[in-house]
Amino acid sequence: MKEKGDVTTLYLHVFQWPGNGGLKIPGLKAETLSASLLADGRKLKVWADDHGTHIRLWNPAPDPIDSVIALQVSGPYEITEK
């Protein structure tokens, strides 16, 4: 995690790339700003709803072992159990 002003970058390590093209992060309560692949900087579509934060993924995974997504959120964030 890296904080800069009111923006926090969360680094999500994805060890099992979802085959359905989407990643859901339940319990993350935050205003999402952006998401991108750390490997090549490609932007990913990100949105939040009552069920958590959702990220649309590219296939195949950029790394077969550990793909990293940089998720930027604004202001304070909270992680709750689901």
C-alpha positions in Angstrom: 0.0 0.0 0.0 1.3 3.5 -0.9 -0.4 6.7 0.2 -0.1 10.1 -1.5 -2.3 12.9 -0.3 -5.9 11.7 -0.4 -5.1 8.9 -2.9 -4.1 5.5 -1.7 -2.7 2.8 -4.1 -3.5 -0.8 -3.2 -1.4 -3.4 -4.9 -3.5 -6.5 -5.5 -1.5 -9.7 -6.2 -3.6 -12.1 -8.2 -2.2 -15.7 -8.0 -5.2 -17.4 -9.7 -6.4 -15.2 -12.7 -10.2 -15.5 -13.0 -11.2 -17.0 -16.3 -14.5 -15.1 -16.3 -12.9 -11.8 -17.1 -13.7 -10.2 -13.7 -12.3 -9.8 -10.2 -14.6 -9.0 -7.3 -13.1 -7.6 -4.1 -15.9 -8.0 -1.4 -15.7 -5.8 1.6 -13.7 -3.0 0.2 -15.5 0.3 1.0 -13.8 3.1 -0.9 -14.2 5.5 -3.7 -12.4 3.9 -6.6 -10.4 6.1 -9.0 -8.5 3.7 -11.3 -7.0 0.3 -11.8 -4.1 -0.8 -14.0 -1.9 -3.7 -14.6 1.5 -3.2 -13.0 3.3 -5.2 -15.7 2.4 -2.9 -18.6 0.3 -0.1 -17.3 -2.9 -1.1 -19.2 -5.9 0.5 -17.7 -8.7 -1.7 -16.3 -12.3 -0.8 -15.9 -13.2 -0.5 -12.2 -16.4 0.2 -10.3 -18.0 -0.3 -6.9 -21.4 -1.3 -5.7 -23.1 -2.7 -2.6 -21.3 -6.1 -3.2 -17.8 -4.7 -3.3 -15.3 -3.4 -5.9 -15.2 -5.0 -9.4 -12.4 -5.0 -11.9 -12.7 -6.1 -15.5 -9.6 -8.1 -16.5 -7.8 -8.8 -19.7 -7.0 -12.4 -20.7 -4.6 -14.0 -20.5 -3.0 -13.0 -17.2 0.1 -10.8 -17.7 2.1 -13.2 -15.4 1.3 -16.9 -15.0 2.3 -16.9 -11.3 1.6 -13.4 -9.8 -0.1 -10.6 -11.7 -0.3 -7.3 -9.9 -3.1 -4.7 -10.2 -2.5 -1.2 -8.9 -5.9 0.0 -7.5 -6.2 3.7 -6.6 -8.8 4.8 -4.1 -9.6 8.2 -2.8 -9.9 9.3 0.8 -10.2 6.9 3.6 -11.0 3.3 2.9 -12.4 0.5 5.0 -12.3 -3.3 4.6 -15.2 -5.2 6.1 -15.8 -8.9 6.4 -18.3 -10.4 4.0 
